[in-house]
Amino acid sequence: MRRSAITLESEISDTERNGLFKVLNELSLTGTHLEIGTAAGGTLCEIYNFYKSAGREIPNFWVVDPMKYFPNQIDIVKKNLISKGVDLSKIRFLQNISSVALEKAFSEGPEFDFILIDGSHKRKYVTQDLIWTRFLKKGGILCAHDYSMQFPGVTKSIDLFLKKYENYKQILITESLVIIKKEKTSENYEITNMMVFRAAIHGFFHQLFKSIKKRVSTKHSRT
């Protein structure tokens, strides 16, 4: 079971949280916030209560998560939110994988002021999660957690995204949290099916290479 299922705490560090709150404090984001991957809801609690303690308007939240990380995840998340003073009427749960939840988004056409990506770290899935930026408003914030050498699927996906879409500007990196601002409306849709396909192929061969390298290393250590 993941540690957060026991502690019910956020999986972002104090330093990352302080950096995020500094950015949020400088902006006026009142539109819907999206969290992709919520674990036990710890980060959601902290963002919600940041607005609450600051006396600011509390936005509505969408939470995209298949709720299969640990047993009874959805119940644990809801109980955690309630215990931290979160009004569940402000939270909309899309209990499914990101690619399936996107179908709901495409049919409804939501607009987000804030997106936090903290789901699967595999490149294919991070790239799929970035499709949600199509619904991010101009001036909105995109965050990705675990942006570090330990998770190349995250760093590669984010780096390619920033290179391709120059209207997105990185404004802060604090430990493994990268914070990006959408400065202009995109001329073309962010993330194509071909980009997701390429990410999946790259991820497959990267994992294959790691597996082969590990086997060779193990074999040499035995000889």
N, C-alpha and C positions, 0 to 999 in steps of 0.2 A: 504494500500500500504506500502511496506517495506520502511524504512527510507532511505536506500541506493538508492532507485528509485528517491528520491527527491534530496538528497545531491550529488548523483553520486560518493560518496567517497567509499574507501575500507572499508570492514567490519572487517579488522584486525586493532589492535590498533597500536599506534606509537611504543610502546615497542616491540610488536611482529614483526613489520616491521623491526625495527632496528636489532633485533636478526636474522631475516631471511637474511637481507642484509649482516650482518657480516659473516654468513656462505657462502653465494654466493660469497662474495668478496675473500674468502680464496680458492675457488675452480675455476676450469676452465670448466664451463658447457656451451658448445657451441651447444649441440644437442637439439632436439625438446623438448619443455616444454609443459606439460599437466596441464590444470586447470579443475577440475570437480566441477561445481557450480560457476558461475561467478557473480551473482547478477547484479549490474549495470556496471561491468567491472572495478571497482575501483582498486582492487588488481592487475589485469592484467596490468593496466596503470602504476602502480608503479613499478612492476617488469620490464616491458619493458623499462621504463625510467631510472631505476637503471643501466641497461646495457648501455643505450644510454649516460647518463651523465658520466659514467665511461670510455667512449671511447672504450668499448669492443664490440665484435661481438654480434649483437642482434640475438638471436635464433628464430626459428619459433615456433609458439604456436598452440596447439590444445585446443579448448574450448568445453567441453561437458556440455550441459545444455538444458533442454526442453524448456526454454524461456517462462515459464508460471507462474513465481513468481509474476509478476505484468503486467498490460496492456502494450502492445507495447514494451516488454522487449528487443527484438532483435534490434529494431530501437534505443532505448535509449542507449543500450550498444555500438552500432556502432558509434553513434554521440558522445558519451563520449570518446571513444577511439580516434576518429579523432581530437576532441578538445584538447586532451592531446598529440598530435603529434605522435600518433601510426599509423604506416603504415599497413593498413588493409590487404595488400597482404602477410603480415607475419603471419596472423591469419587465422586459419581454424576452422570454426564453425561446430560442429556436434550437430545439433539442435534436440536432443532427450534425453531420459533417458539413464543413464549410461549402463544398461544391453543391450539395443538395439544398442547403439553406439559401444559397444564391438564387435558386429558382424562385423562391418566395420574394426575394429582393427585386428581381427583374420584373416580376408581375406587379409589384407595388410601387417601385421607383422611389425608395426612401432617400433622404438626404442626411448626411452625417457631418457633424462638426469635428468629431474625434474618432479615430480608429486605433485600437491596440491589438496587434497581432502577437499572440503568445500560445499558439497551438502546436501542431507537429513541426519539428525542426527539419524535416526532410525537404529538399529543395523543391520537389514537385508541389508539395502542399503549401509551402510558404508562397510560391508563385501563384497558386490558386487563390490563396488568401488575399493576395495583392489585387485581385480582380475587384474586391470590394471598394478600392479607391475610386472606382467610377462614380460612386455615390458620395464621395467626399467633396464638400463644398469648397470653393475658393476661400483661402484663409484658414482652412481646417488643418488639423494636426494628425499625422500618421506616426505611430510608435511601433517599434518592434523590439521585443525582449529577446535575450540570449543572442545578441549580435556580438559574437566573439569567435575567435579561432577554434574554440571548442565545438562550435556548431556551424560548419562551413555551409550547410544548406541555407542557413539564415543570412550569413554575410554575403554569399554569392548572389542570392536572390535580391537582396536589398541593393547591393552595389550595382547590379545590372539595371535594376529599376531606376535608380538615380541617374545612371548614365544615359538611359534611353529617354527618360522624361525630365527634361531640363526645367520644367515648371515646378518641380519638387526640389526643395532645398533643405539639406541637412542643417539643423540649427543647433543641435546639441547631441553629444555622446557622453553618457555618464555610466561608467563601468560597462555593463552589457546592454544598456538601453539606448537605442538610437531614436531621436525625435526629429521629425521631418515636417516641413510646412508646405502646403500646396499653395503656391504663390499666384498661380494663374489657372484659369480653366483649361483643361486639356483640349488640344485640337483633335486628337483621335482617342478612341477608347483605350484605356490602360489595360495591358495584358491581353494577348491574343491566345487562341487555342494552340497555335504553333509554338508560342513561348512556353506554354504549360507542357506540351509534348517534348520539347527540347530539354526542359528542366527534368522531366521524368527520365529521359534517356541518359542525361548527364548524371543524375543521381544513381541510376542503376550501375553504370560503369564505375562511378566513384566507390560505391559500396563493394563491387566486385574486386576492384583493385585493392581496397583495404583488406578484404577477406584473403586474397592471395598473398598479400604482404605479411599478414599475420601468420598464415600457415607456413610460409617460408621461414619467417623468424623463429617460429616454434620448432621447426625441423632442425634449424641450425643450432638452436640452444640445446637440443638433445644429443647432437653429435659431438 
